[in-house]
Amino acid sequence: MRRFLKFLHGFLCHLFDRISSLRELFSTKSLYESECYFPEVNKRKSKKTIFWEQFIHILKCGYCNKFYFLYGFDVVGFRKESDYVDYTCFMKKRDKHNFSTPLNPIAILRDKSLFGITASAYGIQTPRVVGMITNGNDLFLYKDKISVKFDDFLKSKPYDLFLKVVDGECADGVYHITSDTHNVICSGETMSIANYVNSLNINARYIIQEKISQQHAALSTIYPNSINTIRLVTVIDPVTNTPCVLSAVLRVGCGMSEVDNWAVGGLCIGIQESGVLAKYAFYKPGFGTKVSTHPDSGIIFEGYKIPYFKEAISDAIRFHEVLSGIHSIGWDIAITENGPSFIEGNDNWEISMLQITSHGMQKEFAHYFN
């Protein structure tokens, strides 16, 4: 009886998801009528065909394929959906593998303070953590090993720093702040130091991290207003039981944004094994399609050399060896004049950027995530 009730509950939940997704499909034109990422390749499918394929996807998977156009499924004879890893299937298997071992070190990735401490202990370059804020205004300075009030710290001299929620994910809770002993500028908004400190969540823990001041000139030339980072994914090979590289992309900001995040309108470009960029940079759906040159700087992406790429790979593999209890990690790596600097590691990395900048990764997924 219990097994039947469990089955019935699952069936009803999936049925509700499908009904909800069907309603979304009928009410959201962008799911079947959107810009084509690959207009130069071949003839495009009709809106009726696209709608029907989305309909079938809902019946099969329970939701709309939000990456349908991104992967080029709207172009006749261009790409096969079976070559691409379904996002929900990916997340389930990624998490199953990452949480499969006892004494799992994922906490080191999810706690930005622990991440910095661990990286430094193993000789991995990472932005220096100035201190941690608790209770909204209590700042412990790591170097001096003393506690001060955060508002007094900001009044002491001008600062250019990053404030990060310790356990924030996917760029949530990351703030670039500048101060001049009287005011703070955060996300383009100017407020007094007192008002800014009062706006912080008293129940959250924050770290203050030094801004990377020496981004390599090659990365600044592409786009100077953000720290442009490599997303490098390493995974444990089931044959050798050692970390190896799955894929890598470069994320760059654009349009005067101070961040390179793909989710807020940045660009992602594939990085080939030789360390040079691929031909096209891609926007996330809703922000545009693809470009071959940077819209602000005019830099041509194809063949553009990324410095210290081999060193970034070497450090990522070495760091993953330390955290080998985690099956796969998406590293965010800045490139400075002195080499790669590891900003963070993510156990909950996304596969969509990797597939759009390279190819459908079903074969790789079957090998590494079986």
C-alpha positions, -999 to 999 in steps of 0.1 A, spaced: 0 0 0 28 24 9 46 17 -24 13 24 -43 8 57 -25 43 67 -33 38 59 -69 5 78 -70 21 108 -54 49 108 -79 25 103 -108 3 132 -97 33 155 -91 46 148 -126 11 152 -141 8 186 -124 43 196 -138 33 186 -173 0 205 -171 18 236 -158 44 233 -186 18 229 -212 1 261 -200 34 278 -201 40 266 -237 6 279 -249 11 313 -232 48 319 -239 56 326 -275 93 327 -269 93 289 -263 84 283 -300 89 316 -317 124 331 -309 155 343 -326 176 317 -343 212 313 -331 223 297 -364 205 314 -393 235 309 -415 234 271 -414 203 258 -430 165 262 -433 146 268 -402 117 246 -389 82 260 -390 67 275 -358 42 246 -359 70 220 -359 89 238 -331 57 240 -310 50 203 -316 86 193 -306 83 214 -274 49 197 -267 65 163 -271 94 173 -248 69 182 -221 51 149 -224 84 131 -222 104 151 -197 78 171 -178 89 206 -188 98 229 -218 133 228 -233 145 263 -224 177 256 -244 159 245 -276 170 275 -297 204 278 -279 213 243 -291 201 249 -326 172 224 -326 151 248 -346 174 244 -377 165 216 -401 190 187 -401 215 207 -380 217 190 -346 202 160 -329 185 163 -295 198 129 -286 234 141 -287 227 167 -259 224 160 -222 190 169 -208 193 194 -181 172 177 -154 189 144 -161 223 161 -158 215 177 -125 202 145 -110 233 125 -120 257 153 -112 243 156 -76 241 118 -72 278 115 -80 289 146 -60 271 134 -29 280 97 -32 310 97 -8 311 99 30 330 129 46 322 148 14 343 181 11 316 200 -7 314 224 23 348 238 12 333 248 -22 301 262 -7 317 282 21 337 310 4 358 315 36 368 278 37 375 279 0 401 307 3 417 291 33 420 257 16 433 272 -17 460 292 1 470 261 21 478 242 -11 495 270 -29 465 279 -52 464 316 -60 430 331 -49 419 367 -41 429 376 -5 401 375 20 403 407 42 378 395 69 344 382 78 313 401 88 287 387 112 257 402 129 255 429 103 284 450 115 310 429 133 341 425 112 369 401 120 401 411 101 421 379 93 455 395 89 454 416 121 433 390 140 412 417 156 375 426 156 363 460 145 330 475 134 324 473 97 312 509 94 344 521 112 364 500 88 347 517 58 353 552 73 390 546 78 401 550 41 387 545 6 381 509 -5 374 489 -36 363 455 -25 339 426 -31 314 417 -4 301 381 -7 276 361 12 296 331 25 273 305 12 259 323 -18 255 305 -51 255 314 -88 266 350 -83 238 356 -58 250 376 -28 282 390 -46 285 428 -45 312 451 -58 315 480 -34 336 512 -34 337 537 -6 352 571 1 350 572 39 316 588 37 295 569 11 293 535 -4 286 527 -41 271 493 -45 254 480 -77 254 516 -90 236 529 -60 252 555 -37 243 556 0 258 567 32 280 542 51 255 540 79 226 532 55 247 507 36 257 488 68 221 488 80 210 473 47 230 441 53 213 410 65 220 406 102 216 368 100 240 364 70 278 359 71 298 379 46 334 378 35 353 409 23 376 400 -6 402 422 -23 393 431 -59 416 415 -85 435 446 -95 458 431 -121 436 412 -146 459 402 -174 460 428 -202 448 401 -227 416 397 -208 411 434 -202 415 441 -239 385 420 -246 364 439 -220 379 460 -192 349 467 -170 346 432 -154 369 405 -142 365 380 -171 367 345 -159 373 310 -172 347 283 -162 368 252 -163 351 219 -154 370 189 -140 356 155 -134 369 122 -119 376 98 -147 361 64 -137 389 45 -155 419 62 -139 401 76 -108 419 109 -113 406 144 -122 406 154 -159 392 184 -179 357 180 -193 355 214 -210 362 251 -206 346 284 -216 355 321 -211 329 344 -197 331 381 -204 310 411 -195 296 436 -219 274 467 -221 291 485 -192 283 456 -168 308 451 -139 302 413 -139 309 386 -165 279 364 -154 261 347 -183 228 348 -164 228 386 -164 237 392 -201 274 383 -203 289 363 -231 304 328 -231 330 316 -256 345 281 -259 382 277 -252 399 251 -273 426 227 -259 453 249 -273 441 278 -252 426 299 -280 390 311 -282 364 296 -306 347 317 -333 315 327 -316 304 341 -282 269 332 -270 243 350 -250 219 332 -227 184 331 -241 166 364 -236 197 385 -240 206 379 -277 220 351 -298 257 350 -308 285 373 -320 319 368 -335 334 401 -321 329 417 -287 301 443 -290 320 469 -270 357 464 -278 354 449 -313 379 421 -304 376 391 -328 372 360 -307 384 333 -331 420 323 -324 424 348 -295 450 334 -271 442 331 -234 473 334 -213 481 309 -185 455 285 -197 477 254 -192 486 266 -158 449 271 -150 443 234 -160 472 222 -140 461 241 -108 425 230 -113 435 193 -115 458 197 -85 431 214 -65 405 187 -75 429 160 -63 427 176 -29 389 175 -31 387 141 -48 356 132 -28 337 156 -51 331 139 -85 329 171 -107 337 208 -101 331 239 -121 360 263 -113 358 301 -118 392 313 -126 405 348 -132 437 354 -151 461 379 -136 495 391 -147 509 366 -123 489 336 -134 455 320 -127 436 331 -96 408 308 -84 377 327 -74 355 298 -64 346 262 -72 310 250 -78 296 215 -73 264 227 -88 278 238 -121 257 240 -153 263 220 -185 244 244 -209 273 267 -214 296 238 -222 273 223 -248 265 255 -266 302 265 -270 314 230 -281 289 202 -289 263 179 -274 281 161 -246 260 129 -243 290 106 -250 312 123 -224 283 123 -199 277 86 -204 314 79 -198 319 102 -167 285 100 -151 274 64 -158 
